[in-house]
Amino acid sequence: MRQQRHLHLGILLSSAILSPSSSLDPDANASHHHHQNQQQQQADRDHVQRQHQQPRQRTEGEPTNLLAYILSYLTRLGASSSIERTIFVTLTNQPSKIYKFADLLTALPVVYDGIAGSRFYLGEEGESSSFEHEYGLVNLAAFLSQAMKETIQYDACDENNWDLVDYDKYPLSNACGQLGQSYQDYNCPIHESHMACPIDPTMKITATTHATWYGAPPPLFCTPKTEEMPWTGYWDHSYSCNNGWKNPPEFCDLYEGQKSGRFDNSVAVSSRGGRTDVEGCCWWGRGVIQTTGLCNYGKLNYFLGARAAAEGREAKYPDIDFCKTPDVICSSEEHSELKWIAGLYYWMKEVQEYNKGGWYYKTELHKFVNSGMKDTSFINAVSGIVNRGCHNPPCATGDVDGLHDRRSNFQEVLRAFKLLPRDGPRPSATKTLPPIPAPPGVLFSQTSSDPKLFNAFLHRLSSRRSVLEEKVLSYEATTMGEEDSVVYVQSDLYTFDTLMESVAYAYMVGHAGKRFYVGSITAADDQSTPDLRYGLVNMAAFLAQSQNEGIKGNACDEYHLDSIGGKYPISNSCGQFGNNYQDYECSHKGMQCPVETNMMATAVLSGKYADSPHDYRPNFYCGPDEEFTGAYDPDTMFDVMGPFANSQGRTDVKGCCFWGRGALLTKGTCMLGKLNHYLGKEAANSGRMAMFPDVDFCRNPEDICRHIERHPTIVWDIAFFEWVERIQEYDDGNFNYQLALQQFVDGGMQDPSFINIVSKIVAKGSARAEGTIPFSQQKLNHFNLLMEHLQLKDSTPLVTSDTSSGQRCIPKPATIGPHSSLVPQLFTVLFLGVPYLFTSL
């Protein structure tokens, strides 16, 4: 799980030295295995040919789901063949003592059930009674081919100390990282930073396994610095340790089987990474593909371990804290499958989801199987991903190390799985699999900002400024006079300048590791051209929802809309239209705001309704003092006394402080909690960059709207945060926002179901929500008008490479706000790139 995989090199240098009769030559080993299997090949060929004549049909009494079938198939192979002697063997052709086939079979159900939304791919459910299991077996074979090279052949679970300095010293601080790496600094990206393990300088851990060659260093360890020993030295591998004649006698007893070597802590010896101690350095590699670093162990704990259990999520290992006891991966006898699960999780995230440069793992896997499993390009690419981080090495880190071995291993496993030899392409099955599409998110997969694209996006919006201000960023108001009349007033809260400032931040910097999507770059005739259609439709969808949420009332705080019998329940602050904002829980419960019944807050900017003489509606509030709450009758303009329930049956406002705020009326304990974690006081208190370090979105949510003069962009910022976090990322298995947006645009931008479903997600949190969606027709109308305002109504590709004048149309930024000092840098980024922004800060 490192950026570069040097594990196999290190273990080769520090694993058991072979006897003179043994060979490290890959060709010699391959020849040995080939000779060993030669007698079985004809029988295997006959078996495989029979197996592939038609799709596998289940017979009575056989497993009825894919996982059960795969486990049954592998169990039969394990019992009837030499899998343990061909796959799970060391360089000395001895069975591995650490990696067992039975443990792998125990791990497969765990990873097939899924971890963090990913599952280990075991194939396809065929039509009728068939399984397309070959794809899953080949996926497992590819995994094992890499594991055989990385760890199995060395029989190592813990990383060995192998990185020499000064020609002959093994620094003890290699526990902190080898080859200049720092495992403590393997942090999660910002949107997953809450999952990472904390560094505990008091931790004391010693590795379970270690190298056993003559003079090999002992197990890696971590321990706090002390006054007596403020540094660590090195392992002297050449020291003769069996000196019984000395006084006192010396023996080689630091670990079982030691032949030579000793600790030398007389001077501090630095690792290549500059460490001269092992305090907090407990995050070295463990398991079959060497899980390393704070982020990876933290994710195991977050999704499978003690933290998942503590925060109310389903936990496979509720009693294991992978952050406090990462050594359990190698030391646990009760859960010996953990060394496999750690590696399989890496495979699920880094290999199965790999999709770069037009090479998507699952598509290539299917091509390989369907074409007869003879082409080596598939395993070559997989080896590059695992060893070097790219499918077409040499990449930045160099050529694949041990590619011949990895290819040979792959063939070995395919034969052991009775998948080879095979003549010709795969016969047609009962279920003809369509080409596997690229995974969701390809359209939105920009990992960095594109100045040309964003400049074109800004230019289009700027060119439509007057119509957007008049038709979108305005609200309906009633004038007083002899005859009341309705006029449209340009909003002083939702301004074009603050909108542009916020969208610039949402794209150039992003929120929670995600960017607001503004379009894509198309290439033709060696010219890259911004295609704005997808981005402008995304913006139109965002503004159509905002228009009907915050803008139409010129309000920062949510206001009364849901009437019961013509009256507005005071308890609407707890939730309107059947919602209960206190129950908006995060899947990651560690982020959401706690509900405290003694909280008190009052809406401060409820917009036109707070001051309207004809349509006054009282401000929302929450507090513990009232036993029950009543309602407001707009016809009589008097309060209704006595308990009066909202649409969810609430007759009080205790703890009901999480009503909507900002352009999208962002609401609920989950979303406000995420705002606090990424943008607010919690981020600041944790030492992370915070847009609003003085705003506690959980304990004082009323500060969002109370200090608009200090933070005039906040009404847009929190809306863009919600959009990139909740809407752009929405995927419930049936509706994927990103794919639906692409299909809507590619289909001519005529189908109203796209915006109707988006309205459901915004209002109800689910594309599958039933019942009436408030104001859905108005949102559709707003969306259609916005398509016209942004010149998208015709279906012709809206492509622009505008800059014929040589000038960049950049709107004037707001003069006050959290970004005001950033705006010059944000737009300078158009020329110098994102790193400029952070160096400027």
N, C-alpha and C positions, 0 to 999 in steps of 0.2 A: 504493500500500500504506500510505497514511497514514490517520489517523483522519478527516481531512477532505481533500478533493481540491481544492487551490487551483492546481494546476499549470497548467491551461488558462488561468486568469486571468493568471498570471504571464507565460506565454509570449505571450499576446495583448498584454500591455503591453510585452514586451521582444523580440518577434520582428520579422521583417522588416516595415518599414512599406511598405504597398502604394502603388503609383503612383496618381495621381488617377483613372485609369481603372478601377482595381480596386475591389472592394467588400467590406466586412466585414459587410454586411447578410445575415443568414442567409436571409431570404426571397429576396434577389437571387440568392444562390448556389444555393438550392434551385430557383429558377426556371430558372437557367442549366442545371443538370443535368437538370431535367425536359425542357427543350426538346431537349437533346442526346440524350435517350433516346426521345423521342416516336416517332421513325420506326421504332424497333425493337419497340415494345410489342406491336403486333399479332402479329408473328412470335413474340415471347416468350410471348404468351398461348396461342397455338396449341401451342407446344412444351410449356408447363407443363400444359395440360389433358391432352395425350396422356400426359405423364409420370405424372400422378396418377390415371389411370383405374383402375390396378391396382398392387399392390405390385411394386417393381422386382425382376424375375427375372434371375438371372445366366445368361448364355449361355456356351457353351463358349469357353474361353480367357480369360474375364474373371477379375478378382481373386476369391479365395475366402475372404477375411476382411474384416471391416468396415473396418479401417484401410486396407488396400490399396485397397478400393473407393472410400473417401472421397478418398484421394490421387489415384487415377486420375481420379475425377470432377472434382476441383479442377484437376488438371493440364490436362485437356481444356478446361475453362473458361478457364484462364489463357492457353492457346494460341490459343483461338478467339474471345475476347471482349476487351473493353476494361477488364478488372479493374484492371490497373495504372493506367489513366487515370481510373478512377472511384472506386476505394477508396484507392489509395496515392498521393494527390495532396495538395499543399500548398494554403494559402490563395490562392496566386497561380496555382492550376491547373497547377502544374508537377509532374512525377513526383517522388516522394520519392527523395532520394539515400540515405536511411538505411534506410527500411522497405521491404523487397522481398518480393514474393509468394513467390519461391523460398525465401527464408530461413524464411518461415512454414511452408512445406511441409516443410522440414528439421526444424523444431522439433516438429511435430505427433507424429511417432513417439516422440519422447523423452517428451512429456507424456502420451501415450496409454499407454505402458508403465508410467507411474506414478512419482510422487515422494512419498515419505513416506506411502504408503498411499492416496494420491488419484491419480486419473487424469482426464485431460481427456475429457469425455463426448462421444462421437462417434455415439451412437445405439444401436439395439438389433439384435441378431442375430435375424432373422425365422425362421419355420419353413421347412423345406425349403430352398429356394434363394433366399430373399428377404432383403433388408436393410431395416431401418427406419432409414434413414440421415438422413431429414429432420430428426429431432430433433437429431442431431449438427450438421448444417449450420446449423440455426437457432441452436444454442448458439454456434457459431463466429461467426455473423453478429452476435449480440448482443455478443460480445466485441469484434469489429472496430468495431461502431458506437461503442463507448466509446473504443477506441484512436484512432479517427479524430478524436474530439473532444479527447482528452487530449494526444496527441503527434504523430500522423501529419501533421495539417494544419500543424503548426509545424516539421516536419522536425527534431525535437529528440530526442536520446537522453539526454544529460546534462541535469539540471535547470539552468535559467538563473538568473542572479542578477537578480531582478526586484522585490524587496521594498524600496521606498524608505522612508527615515526622514528626518525634518527636511525633508520636501517635495522634496529634490533630491539626496539622497545614497544611493548603493547600498553598504551596508557590505560589506566583503570577508568579514566573519565570517558573512554569510548562508550560507556553506558549512556552518556548524554547524546551520542551521535557519532557515526563513523563517516570517513571521507568528507569531513567538513560540515556534516549535517548537524542540525539541532532538533532532536525529536520533540522537545518541549515547545518548539515554535511551529509544529505542524498543527496550526489552528484551523478551525472551521471558517468558511466564508461568513461574512457578517450576518446573513440571514439565518445561519445555523449556529451562531456563536454561543447561543444559550445551551447548546447540547454538549459542548466540550467539557472535558474533565478539568477541575481546578488543579493547580500545582500545589502540592502539599510538601513543604520542605522537611517535614518530620517523618515522611514515609521511609520505611526500611524494608527492602525486598531483595532477595537473592534469586537469581535465575534457577530454574529446575534442571535444565540441560546445558551442556557445554561441550566443547571439542575435547577429543581424547587422544590426539596425537602426542608424540614424545615432546614434552615441554609445553604442551598447550596451556593457554591461560585458563584460570578457573572460571566459574560462572560470573556473568555480569552481576553487579549489585548497585543499589542506591542506598544512601544513608546520609543523615545530616552532617554538616561540618561541626567540629568541636574545637574548643580552645587548644586541646592537646594535638588535634590533627585537623588543621584548617585547610589542608590540601590532600590530594592523592598523587601517588607516584606512578609506577609502572610495573608490569610483570616482566621479570628477567627470565626468559625461557631457557637460557643456556646454563643456569646455575644448577650444580649438582647437589641435590637435596638429601640424598641418603648418606649421611655422615654420622654413623653411630659412634664413632670414636671421639667426636667432639664433646666438649663439656660446656653446656649440656648437649646431649645427643640431638642430631637433626634427622628427621625422617620426611619422606614424601607423603604427607598425610593430609594435605589441604583438600583433596578430593579423591574419591576412589579411583584407583588406577593411575595416579600421578607417577610419572617417571622422572621428571626434572622440573626446575623452575622455582621461583619464590617471588613474594611481594617485595618491592623496594620503594618505601615511602620516605627515603632520606631527603629527597628533593621533590618539588612539584614538577610534574611532567604534563604538558598540555596535549590534549587531543588536537586533531586538525581543526576542530571547531573552536579552539581556544579555551576549553574548559580545563580547570585543574582541580575539580571536585566532582562529587556525584550527588550533590544535594538536589532532591526533587527529580532526579534523572531516572525515573522508573518506567519509561515509555519506549523501551527498545522493542524490536520486532519479536512477535510471537505467532505461532500457528503456521499452517501449511503455506500461506503466502505472506507471512510476516506482517501482521497488523502492527502499526507503528503510530505513535503520536497522540496528543491530547484529543484531537477531533475524533479519530476512529474509535478509540476506547470509549469516549464520551457517547458516541452514537450507539454503541452496543449497550451501554448502560441505560441510555434514554429510551431505547426501543425494546430491549430484551430483559434488562436487569432491574436492580433495586430501585433506580430512579423511576422507571416506568411504573412499578408497583406503588411507590410512594405517591405518585401524582395521579393515580387512578386509571392508568392505562393497563391493558392486558400485558402481562409479563411472563415470558417463558421461564425465566430464571429470577424470580422475585427475591431470592435470598442472596444473590450474587451482586456485589457492587463492583463493577468493572473498573471504576475510578479509584476505589480504595484498594482493590486486590486484583490488579491486572494480571498478576501471575497465575490466577486461577485457570487461564486458558491452557497453560502447560502443566499445571500441578494437580488439577482436579481429577481424581479417580472416579468420582461419582458421575461427573459430566465430561467424560473423555472425548465427547463429540465436539467440545468447544473449539479445539484446535482446528477442526474442519469448518465450523460455522463462521469463525472469524475470516477465513480465506474465502469461503463461498459468498459471504456478504460483500467482500471486495469485488468478487467476480460479477455479482449482480449489478453493482453500481458502476464499476469502471469498465467492464468488458461488455456485458450484455447491453448496456445503454450507450455504448460508444457509437457516435454518429458524427463523423468529421470528414470533410473533403469528399463527400459523396459516397463514403463507405460506412454502411450501417450494419452492425454485427448480425442482427437476426436475418436480414435480407441475404447477406453473404453466407450465413449458415445454411439457409434453405437452398441457395444455389449450389452449394457444395454437395449437399445430400442428394438433391434432385439430379445432379449431373453425374453421379456414380462414385463420388468420394475418392477421386483419383488426383485431382489438382492440388498441388502443394501451396498455391497462393493463399488459400484460406488460413492454414496454420501458420504460414509465414507472417501474415498480417496480425493474427492473434498474438503471436510471439512478440511482435514489435510493440503492440499495445501494452503487454504485461511488462516487458523488459525495458522499453524505451519511451513509452507513452504516446506512440503514434503507430498507425497501421502501415506506413510506407517508409520505414527507415532506409538510409540514415536520417534521423531527425536531429534536433539540437544536441541530444545526448550521445549520438553515435550509432554504430551498428548493433544489431542484436547479438548478444553474447550467447554462444552455445546453440545457434539455430539448428545445426545438424542434429544435436541431441533432442531438441524439442520436436522436430519433425519425426525422428525415429520413435520417440515416446508416443506420439500421437498414433502412428501406425500400429504400435504395440497394443495400445488400449483398444483401438478399433477392432483388432483381431481378437483380443480377449473378450470383447463385447459381442463377438460373432457378427460383426458388421462388415468385415472384410474376410476374404476377397470377394469382389463383386464384379460382374461383367456388365458393362453398359449402364445407361442411365436408370434412374429409379422408375419402375413401372407405375402407371397411373393408379391412383388410389380412389376409393369411394368418394373421398372429398378432395376435389381439386383446389389446392390452396392458391388464393390470389397472391399477387406480388405483395409482400409485406410492406406497408407504407412506412415512411420515415416516422419516428416517434413524434408525439405531440410536442410542439414548441419549436419546430424547425423554423417556422416563419418568424418567431420571436427570439431566435437564438443568438442575437448580437451579444458578444461578450465585451465589446468596447463601443464607444460612441463613434459615429461617423460624421465628421464636420460637414461634408458636402451634402449628405442626406438631411441633416438637421437644419442646415441653412436653407435648403429648398423648402422644408416643412415650415419654418418660420416665415419665409417669404410669402408662402401661400396664405398663411393666417394673417399676416400683416396687410396683405393686399385686400383682405376682406374685413378689415377692422371696422369700418363704418357700419357695414350691415350687421356684423356680429354685435356691436354695441347697441344698435337700434333694435334689432330683432331678437337677440338671445340674452344679452346681459342687461335686461330691463325687466320691470315688473309693472303689473297693472295697479293703478291707484285711482281713487275717486276724488274729484275736486268738489269743493263746497261752493254753493252758489244758489241762485234762484232755482236752477235746474242742475242737479248733480250730473256730472259727466265723467266718463272713464277715460283716462289718459295712460300712456306708457311712459314710465320714468326710468331713465338710465340709472342702474344700480351704483350706489357709492360704496358698496361693500364688495361686490363681485365685479371688479374692473378688468379691462383688457390688459392693462399693464401688469397687474398682479398675476393674472392668468398666465401671461407669457413668461414672467419670472419663475413661476412655479413649474410650468411644463419644461422650461430649460433645466431646472434642477432635477426634475423627475427623469429626464432623459440623459443628461450629461453626467450626473452623479448617481442618480437612482435611489430607490428606497429598499431597504432590507435585501440588498443584492439583486434587485430586479429593476428594469428600466421601463418607462412608459414607451410603448411601441409607436414609432412615428413613420414607419415605412421600411422599404427594402431597397437594396441596390441591385439593379439588373445589369448584365454585361452583354454587350453586343458589338461586334466589329471592334474589339479591343477598347471599347469605350464603356465606362461604368456610368450608369445613369440612375438617379433616384426615382423610384416608383412610389409615389405618395398615396396611391389609392387605399392600400390597407391601413396606413397610418392615419389618414384623414377620416376614414370610416370609424376607426377606433376613437378618434377625437370626437366625431359626431355622436357616437354612442355615449361617450362620457358626458358631453355637454347636454344631450337630450335628457339624461337622467338628472343631471345637476339642475337643469332648468326647472324640472318639476319637483325637485326636493328643496334646495335652499334658495335658489335664485328667484323663483316666482313670488316668494314672500319677502325678498330682500332681508332674509333672516340668517343669522349665524346659529341660533338655538332652534331646535325643533319647536313646533307650535301645534295647537289643537287642530286636527283635521277629522278625526274619527268621532262622529257624533252618535249617541245612543238615544233614539227617540227625539232627535232634534236638540239634544243637550250634550255638552262636552264634559265627560267625567274628569274630575281633577286628577284621578289616578291614571290618566293617559300618559303621564310622565313615566309610568312603569312599562308602557308599550301600547302601540296603536295597531288597529286592524288585525287583532288576534295574536300579536307578538308580545313576548315578555323579554325585555332587553337584559334582564338579570340572568336569563338562561342562555344567552348567546355564549356558549362555551367553546374554547379552543380545543383542537385535538392535542395540542401541546399545552397542557393545563398550567404549566409553570409560568406562562406569560400572562394569563388573563388577570384582570383586576379582581381583588377580593370584594365581596359584597359586605358592606358594613352598615348595619341598620341605624347607627347613630350619625351617619353622614348627613350634612345639610348643604343644600345648594339651591340657587334660584337662577332661572334663565335671565340673561341680561340683554340679549339682542334678539327679540322675537319678531323683528321686522315690522311690516306694515300693519299687522293685526294688533300689535301692542298699542298703537296710537290711533287706530281707525275709529272714527266716531260712529260708523255704521256697522262695522263688523269686528268689534273689539273681542279679543279672546285673551283670557288671563295667561300670564307666563307660567311655564312649568316650574315645579319646585319639588324638592324631596326633603324629608325630615322625619324624626321619630316621635314628634310631640303629639300628633293627632291620632286618636284611636281609630277614626275613620274619616274619609273624605267624601264630599258631595259632588256637585256638578255646577256648570255655569249654563244658564239659559240665555242664548243670544236674542231671543224674541222679547223677553221681559227685561233683559240686562240685569238680572238678579241671580244670586247664587241659590242653588238648590240645596237645602239643608238635609242632613241625614245621609246615611251610607248610600253611595251611588257607584255601581260597579262599571268598570271599563269592559271592553270586549273579551278580556281574559278573566273577568270576575274579580279583579283587584278593587278593594275599597279603602286602600291606604297608600301611602307613598314612602314607606320605610325602605331605605336602601335603593330607592328608584331614581338614582342620580345619573343614569347612563343613557339618557335620551340623545337624539341625534344632534350633531353639530357640524357646521361647514357645508360646503357645496353639495355633498351627497348625503348630508345629515348622517354622518358616520356615527354609529351607535353600538351599544352592547359592551359587556365586560371583556369579551375577547378582543375586539378591534381596538378599544381604548387601551387595553393592556399592551397590545403590540405597539401602539403608538408610543406608549411610555417606554417600552423596552428599546425601541429603535430611534425615537426622535426626542424623547422627553427626559425627565429628571432621572429616571432609572438608568438610561444610557450615560448621562453625565456622571452619576454617582459611581458607575462601573468603569469610568475612565475612557469611555468610548465617545466618538464624535457625536454631538447632539445638536440638532437644529434648534430645539427649544429647551435648553437646560433648566429654565426657570418654570416650566410647566409640568406639573404632576398630573398626568392624564387620568390617573386612578383615584387619588385622594382629593384632588381639587379640579375636577373636570370643568367647572365653571370658568376657570382661568383661560380656557380656550377662546371664549368669546369676550371675556372681560377686558382683555388687553389687546384689542384689535389695533389700537393706535401704535402699539409696540410691535405687533406681529401682523401686519396687514395681509400677508400672504398665507397665513395659517388656514384660512377657510378653503383655499385651494390645495395647500400642501397635504392636509389630512385626507382630502378627497382623492388626490393622486396616489397617496399611499394605499388607501383602500382599493383603488382600482387595480394597481399593479399586483397587490397582494391577494385580493379576493376574486376579482373579475377576470383579469387577464390569465390568471392561473387556474381558473375553474375547469374541472374535469371530473365528472361523476360516472364515467364509463359510458354514458349515452351521449352527453353533450360536452364537447370540449370547445371552450371559447375561441381559442386560437385557430383551430381547424374550421369552426363555424364561420369565423370572420373571413378566412381565406375562401371558403366555399361561397359565401355571400358575395364577395367581390368578384370572384372568378365566374360566378353564375349570372353576372349582369346587374347586381345590386337591386333586385326587384322583390325578393322574398321577404315578407314582413315577419316571418317566424323568427328570424335572427334577433331583431330588436325586442320582440315580444318575450322571448326566452330570457334575454339579458335583463329585461324589466322584472321578470320573476326572480332572478337571482339577486338583483339589487334589493327588491322589496321583501322577499321571503327567504332568501338564502339558498334556494334550491331551484334548479331547472324543472324539477318534478313536482313543485308545489301545486297543490290543488286549491280550488276556490278562486274568488275574484281577486285580481291583482289591482290594487288602487291606482287609478289614473293611467292605466296601460294605454288607453286610446290617445290620451294627451301626449304620452311619451312617444308613441308611434308618429303622431303628427309633428312633434318637435323634431324627431329624427329625420323625417322626410324633408322638412323645411331646411334643416341643417345641411342635408345633402345638396340642396339647391344653393344655399348660402356659400358652401365650400366648393361649388361648381363640380359636384360629383354625380348629378342626377342622371346624366347620360352614362352609358356603360362603356364608353371608349376608355382605353387605358389613359389614366391621368398622370402622364410622365412629364417631368420638368427637369431641365438642366439649367434653369434660369440663372443668369448672371451675365446676360448679354451687356448690361450697362457697366459691368465690373463693380457694381456696388452691392453691398449686402444689406437687405432690408431688415433691420433689427429694431424692434419696438423699444421705446424709451422705458427703462425699468422704473419700478416704484422707488420713491426716494427714501422710504422707511421700510424696514423689515429684516427678517433674519437673513435674507439673501442679499440685502442691499450692498454689503461689502463684497459679496461674492459675484455679483452680476458682471462687473467688468471681466473678472477672471473666467466666468462661465462662457462668455462670448469669445474671450481670447482663446479658450479651449478649442473653439472652432478651427483655430489655426495651429495651436500648439499641442492639443491633445489633453486628455484627462490628467496625466501626471502634473501638468502645469498648475492645475487647480489646487492640488494638495500641497505642492511646494510653495504656492502663494499663501496658503493658509498658515 
